[in-house]
Amino acid sequence: MTATLIVFFLLLLLKVPIALILGIVSLVYIAVTQQFFLLNNIPQQLFSGVQSFSLLAIPLFMLAGELMNASGITVRLIEFAKKSVGHFRGGLAYVNVVANMFLASIIGSATAQTAMMSKIMIPEMEKAGYKREFAAATTASAAMLGPIIPPSMLFIIYAVGASVSVNDMFMAGIIPGILLALSFIVLIMILGIKNSYPSSEKAAFQEVIRAFVKIIPALLVPASIIVGTISGVFTATESAAVACIVAILVGKFFYKELTFQEFPSLLINATIATAVVTLLMSTASMFGWILAFERIPQTVVEVMGNISTNPWVFLLLVNIFLLVTGIFLDELAVMIILLPIFMPLVHSFNIDPVHFGVMLCLNATIGLLTPPVGAGLFIASSVGNVKMEKLIRAIIPFVLVAIFVLFLITYIPALTTWLPSITDK
């Protein structure tokens, strides 16, 4: 197993895509141990990693996101946010968080949101008088809302891997997502007073109303998802299909910016994004099978079980471990690789798997912002043209606030379990 680990970290340092790393490392293990009979099971393991009806929601939600982006939704959301909160000190930073909060209910991916919003918000904030590194830090941090506010690709993957309801995971993410957004807003308010951030002229009430009316059709997409799943009219997977239909109607007939000529490129974009995720899930399934063959999950369970029998101590250890792991791996890789290891412990400590899932997803997402190799940092730095060392200094307060929220969620389970318990009745 030592040679396998060396290859794993070497490929990681060479920045080989994680999906390929997991596949290569699994084959290296088979070659080193000369257990070539395992090769017969590889096709089955690759297929079983994506053999779930719930995973159909991923390409459908990605397509819904593509359709909404092509409909001019982003510009309208930012305009409404500007009219609503832009007049406060640090107003554009509030706009950044609020706009990301709206987009989180459509896109569901932190990295995609960081890339998209960095192109729009960083130049806008710099023009208004904000430091470029603060604008990049705010954008990357606010994009963390993507995987927490439903619909979330991470929640879908966790639900499938942990055998819990996707609906419950979606409901469980609403309060933590709002809490995280409010925490960022409070931080911006404090920094705004301290650093005298600029503010814009207050919009007239009629302008705010007009801007809100313009985004009502766009809000039909997340509303159809949440209302449909809460009421039980359709499942989370079915809601993804409904979201696509609503997105087409909104883009074509309300905003009239979506054309049928764009459909091939939108479908290709959604297909490529889905292929990346499903390849990772397939190779991770194979890698997890290798870990199970070596009894790695059982060994970890025994070691952590020997450290403490207290579930609160276990959750603390998991959080520390994930914060460190997130420095080197993106959120999808953390989720898929470590989920089979942690789930036996979650059940042995009688921890609610839905509560643990939200904690795990938020922790893995924080890893995107932690130096030296957080993916969110690299995207915000490159797209926003900001030096990495300046961005790291600017993002530290946001990371600390996110960790504070993480521990609130960890030790107050009701923040994640209350809404699912209501909707299940």
C-alpha positions in Angstrom: 0.0 0.0 0.0 3.0 2.3 0.5 3.9 2.4 -3.2 0.2 3.2 -4.0 0.2 6.1 -1.6 3.5 7.5 -3.1 2.0 7.3 -6.6 -1.2 9.0 -5.3 0.7 12.0 -3.8 3.1 12.3 -6.7 0.2 12.5 -9.2 -1.5 15.0 -6.9 1.6 17.2 -6.9 1.8 16.9 -10.7 -1.9 18.3 -10.8 -3.2 15.2 -12.7 -7.1 15.3 -12.6 -8.3 13.6 -9.5 -10.6 11.2 -11.5 -7.6 9.9 -13.3 -5.5 9.7 -10.2 -8.1 7.4 -8.5 -8.2 5.1 -11.5 -4.4 5.0 -11.9 -3.8 4.4 -8.2 -6.2 1.5 -8.1 -4.5 -0.1 -11.1 -1.1 0.5 -9.4 -2.3 -1.3 -6.3 -3.4 -4.3 -8.3 0.0 -4.4 -10.2 2.1 -4.0 -7.0 0.2 -6.6 -5.0 -0.1 -8.8 -8.1 -3.7 -9.5 -7.4 -4.6 -9.5 -11.1 -7.9 -11.4 -10.5 -9.3 -8.1 -9.2 -9.2 -6.8 -12.8 -12.3 -8.9 -13.5 -14.3 -6.7 -11.1 -13.2 -3.3 -12.4 -16.0 -2.8 -15.0 -18.6 -3.7 -12.4 -17.2 -1.3 -9.9 -17.0 1.5 -12.4 -20.6 1.0 -13.4 -21.9 0.6 -9.8 -20.4 4.0 -8.9 -23.0 5.8 -11.1 -25.9 3.2 -11.0 -28.4 5.3 -9.1 -31.6 7.0 -10.3 -31.0 10.0 -8.0 -27.8 10.8 -9.9 -29.9 11.7 -12.9 -30.6 15.0 -11.1 -27.0 16.1 -11.7 -27.1 16.5 -15.5 -30.6 17.9 -15.2 -29.7 20.6 -12.6 -26.5 21.4 -14.7 -28.7 21.9 -17.8 -31.1 24.1 -15.8 -28.1 26.2 -14.7 -26.9 26.5 -18.3 -30.4 27.5 -19.4 -30.8 30.1 -16.7 -27.4 31.6 -17.5 -28.2 31.9 -21.1 -31.5 33.7 -20.2 -29.7 36.7 -18.6 -30.6 35.7 -15.1 -27.3 36.8 -13.6 -27.5 40.4 -14.7 -31.0 40.7 -13.4 -30.2 39.2 -10.0 -27.2 41.6 -9.6 -29.3 44.6 -10.6 -32.0 43.7 -8.0 -29.3 43.2 -5.3 -27.8 46.6 -6.2 -31.1 48.4 -5.9 -31.9 46.6 -2.6 -28.7 46.8 -0.6 -26.2 48.8 -2.8 -26.7 52.0 -0.8 -25.3 50.6 2.5 -21.6 51.1 3.3 -19.9 48.2 1.5 -23.0 47.9 -0.6 -21.4 46.1 -3.6 -20.0 43.5 -1.2 -23.5 42.9 0.1 -24.7 42.7 -3.5 -22.0 40.0 -4.1 -23.3 37.8 -1.3 -27.0 38.3 -2.1 -26.5 37.6 -5.8 -24.4 34.5 -5.0 -27.2 33.4 -2.7 -29.8 33.6 -5.5 -27.4 31.9 -8.0 -26.7 29.1 -5.4 -30.4 28.1 -5.9 -29.7 27.6 -9.6 -26.1 26.5 -10.1 -25.2 24.4 -7.0 -21.4 24.4 -7.7 -18.9 26.6 -5.8 -16.2 26.5 -8.5 -18.6 27.3 -11.3 -20.1 30.1 -9.3 -16.6 31.5 -8.4 -15.6 31.6 -12.1 -18.8 33.2 -13.3 -19.2 35.8 -10.5 -15.4 36.7 -10.5 -15.8 37.9 -14.1 -18.7 40.1 -13.2 -18.2 41.3 -9.6 -14.5 41.9 -9.3 -14.2 44.6 -12.0 -17.5 46.2 -10.8 -16.2 46.4 -7.2 -12.8 47.7 -8.2 -14.5 50.4 -10.3 -16.5 51.4 -7.2 -13.4 51.8 -5.1 -12.9 48.4 -3.4 -9.5 46.8 -3.3 -9.3 44.0 -6.0 -8.1 41.4 -3.5 -11.1 42.1 -1.2 -13.5 41.9 -4.2 -11.9 38.5 -5.1 -12.1 37.2 -1.5 -15.8 38.2 -1.2 -16.7 36.6 -4.5 -14.9 33.3 -3.7 -16.3 33.1 -0.2 -19.9 33.9 -1.2 -19.7 31.2 -3.9 -19.4 28.7 -1.0 -23.2 29.1 -0.8 -23.5 27.1 -4.1 -23.1 23.6 -2.6 -25.1 24.4 0.6 -28.3 26.1 -0.6 -30.4 23.6 -2.6 -30.2 22.3 -5.2 -26.7 21.0 -4.5 -24.7 18.5 -6.5 -22.7 17.6 -3.3 -26.0 16.9 -1.5 -27.1 14.6 -4.3 -23.8 12.7 -4.3 -23.8 12.4 -0.5 -27.4 11.3 -0.4 -26.7 8.5 -2.9 -23.5 7.4 -1.1 -25.0 7.5 2.4 -28.4 6.1 1.4 -30.4 9.1 2.7 -33.2 11.1 1.1 -32.1 13.7 -1.4 -35.2 15.7 -0.4 -34.0 15.7 3.3 -30.6 16.9 2.3 -32.0 19.7 0.3 -34.2 20.8 3.2 -31.3 20.4 5.6 -29.2 22.9 3.7 -31.6 25.8 3.7 -30.9 27.1 7.3 -27.1 26.6 7.2 -27.0 28.4 3.8 -28.9 31.4 5.1 -26.8 31.4 8.3 -23.6 31.4 6.3 -24.8 34.2 4.1 -25.9 36.3 7.1 -22.5 35.7 8.8 -20.7 37.0 5.7 -22.9 40.0 5.6 -22.2 40.8 9.3 -18.4 40.4 8.6 -18.7 42.8 5.6 -20.6 45.3 7.8 -17.8 45.2 10.4 -15.1 45.5 7.7 -17.1 48.3 6.0 -17.2 50.4 9.1 -13.5 49.7 9.9 -12.2 50.4 6.3 -14.8 53.0 5.2 -16.0 51.1 2.2 -17.9 53.0 -0.4 -21.7 53.1 -0.9 -23.9 54.0 -3.8 -26.9 56.3 -4.0 -30.1 54.8 -2.6 -32.5 53.7 -5.2 -36.1 54.8 -5.1 -38.6 52.4 -3.8 -40.3 52.1 -7.2 -36.9 51.1 -8.8 -36.5 48.4 -6.2 -40.0 47.1 -7.0 -39.4 47.2 -10.7 -36.1 45.3 -10.3 -37.9 42.7 -8.1 -40.7 42.2 -10.7 -38.0 41.5 -13.3 -36.5 38.6 -11.3 -39.8 37.0 -10.3 -39.8 34.7 -13.4 -36.3 33.6 -12.6 -37.3 32.7 -9.0 -39.8 30.3 -10.4 -37.0 27.8 -11.0 -35.8 27.4 -7.4 -39.3 27.9 -6.1 -40.6 25.0 -8.2 -37.8 22.8 -6.8 -38.3 23.7 -3.2 -42.1 23.8 -3.2 -42.3 20.6 -5.2 -40.0 18.6 -3.0 -41.5 20.0 0.3 -45.1 19.2 -0.8 -44.1 15.8 -2.1 -45.5 16.4 -5.5 -42.3 15.2 -7.0 -38.9 13.9 -5.9 -35.7 15.9 -6.0 -34.7 14.1 -9.2 -38.0 14.8 -10.8 -37.7 18.4 -9.7 -34.5 18.8 -11.7 -36.5 17.9 -14.9 -39.3 20.4 -13.9 -36.6 23.0 -13.3 -35.3 22.6 -16.9 -38.8 23.0 -18.3 -39.5 26.1 -16.2 -36.0 27.5 -17.2 -36.9 27.0 -20.9 -40.2 28.8 -20.5 -38.7 31.7 -18.5 -35.8 32.1 -20.9 -37.8 31.8 -24.1 -41.1 33.5 -23.3 -40.5 35.9 -20.3 -37.0 37.2 -20.9 -36.9 36.3 -24.6 -33.1 35.9 -24.5 -32.9 32.2 -24.9 -32.9 31.0 -28.5 -33.2 27.5 -29.8 -30.0 27.9 -31.7 -28.2 28.0 -28.4 -29.5 24.6 -27.3 -26.8 22.4 -28.8 -24.0 24.4 -27.1 -25.9 24.4 -23.8 -26.5 20.6 -24.0 -22.8 20.1 -24.8 -21.7 22.2 -21.8 -24.0 20.3 -19.4 -22.8 17.0 -20.9 -19.1 17.8 -20.4 -19.7 19.0 -16.8 -21.7 15.8 -16.1 -19.0 13.6 -17.6 -16.4 15.1 -15.3 -18.5 14.3 -12.2 -19.6 10.8 -13.3 -16.0 9.8 -14.3 -14.9 10.9 -10.8 -17.7 9.0 -9.2 -16.9 5.8 -11.2 -13.1 5.8 -10.5 -13.8 6.8 -6.8 -16.1 3.7 -6.6 -13.2 1.6 -7.8 -10.8 3.3 -5.4 -13.2 2.8 -2.5 -13.5 -0.9 -3.4 -9.7 -1.1 -3.2 -9.7 0.6 0.2 -12.4 -1.8 1.4 -10.3 -4.8 0.1 -7.4 -3.5 2.2 -9.8 -3.0 5.2 -8.8 0.7 5.4 -12.3 1.9 6.5 -12.4 -0.7 9.2 -8.9 0.3 10.5 -9.9 4.0 10.6 -13.1 3.1 12.5 -11.1 1.2 15.0 -8.4 3.9 15.5 -10.9 6.8 15.8 -13.2 4.6 18.0 -10.2 4.0 20.3 -9.5 7.7 20.6 -12.9 8.5 22.1 -16.3 7.0 22.4 -17.9 10.5 22.6 -19.7 11.5 19.3 -18.9 15.2 19.9 -15.2 14.4 20.0 -15.5 12.3 16.9 -17.2 15.2 15.0 -14.3 17.5 16.2 -11.7 15.1 14.9 -13.6 14.7 11.6 -13.8 18.5 11.1 -10.1 19.0 11.8 -9.2 16.1 9.4 -11.5 17.4 6.7 -10.2 21.0 7.0 -6.6 19.6 6.4 -7.7 17.3 3.6 -9.6 20.0 1.9 -6.3 21.9 1.4 -5.2 19.3 -1.1 -8.4 17.9 -2.6 -11.5 19.6 -4.1 -14.9 19.1 -2.5 -16.1 16.3 -4.8 -13.0 14.3 -4.2 -13.2 14.7 -0.5 -16.8 13.7 -0.5 -16.4 10.6 -2.7 -13.2 9.3 -1.3 -13.9 9.7 2.4 -17.6 9.0 2.5 -17.2 5.2 2.6 -14.6 5.6 5.5 -16.8 7.8 7.7 -20.2 6.3 7.3 -19.6 3.2 9.5 -18.4 5.6 12.2 -21.5 7.8 11.8 -23.8 4.9 12.3 -21.7 3.5 15.2 -21.9 6.8 17.1 -25.7 7.2 16.3 -25.2 10.5 14.5 -28.0 11.6 12.2 -26.6 11.0 8.6 -28.4 14.1 7.3 -26.8 16.3 9.9 -23.4 14.7 9.2 -23.9 15.2 5.5 -24.4 19.0 5.7 -21.4 19.2 8.0 -19.3 17.2 5.6 -20.4 19.2 2.6 -19.7 22.6 4.2 -16.3 21.4 5.5 -15.3 20.1 2.1 -16.4 23.5 0.5 -14.4 25.5 3.0 -11.4 23.5 1.7 -11.8 25.4 -1.6 -10.7 28.6 0.1 -7.8 27.3 2.2 -4.3 27.9 1.1 -2.0 26.8 -0.4 -4.0 24.8 -3.1 -7.7 25.6 -2.6 -9.4 25.5 -6.0 -11.6 28.5 -5.2 -8.5 30.5 -4.5 -6.9 29.6 -7.8 -10.0 30.4 -9.8 -10.6 33.8 -8.1 -6.9 34.6 -8.3 -6.6 33.8 -12.0 -10.0 35.1 -13.2 -9.7 38.2 -11.1 -6.0 38.8 -11.8 -5.1 39.1 -8.1 -1.8 38.0 -6.6 -2.3 34.9 -4.5 -0.6 36.2 -1.4 -2.9 39.3 -1.3 -6.0 37.1 -1.9 -5.0 34.8 1.0 -4.7 37.7 3.4 -8.0 39.1 2.3 -9.9 35.8 2.5 -8.7 34.7 6.0 -11.6 36.6 7.8 -14.1 34.9 5.6 -12.6 31.5 6.2 -12.7 32.0 10.0 -16.3 33.0 9.8 -17.2 30.0 7.7 -15.4 27.7 10.2 -17.4 29.4 13.0 -20.6 28.5 11.2 -19.3 25.0 10.5 -18.9 24.4 14.3 -22.4 25.9 15.0 -23.9 23.4 12.5 -21.8 20.6 14.0 -22.8 21.1 17.6 -26.4 22.4 17.1 -27.9 19.5 15.0 -31.3 21.2 15.0 -30.0 23.7 12.4 -29.9 20.9 9.9 -32.5 18.4 11.1 -35.4 20.7 12.0 -36.7 21.4 8.4 -36.4 17.8 7.2 -38.3 16.6 10.3 -41.1 19.0 9.5 -41.4 18.1 5.8 -41.3 14.4 6.5 -44.5 14.6 8.7 
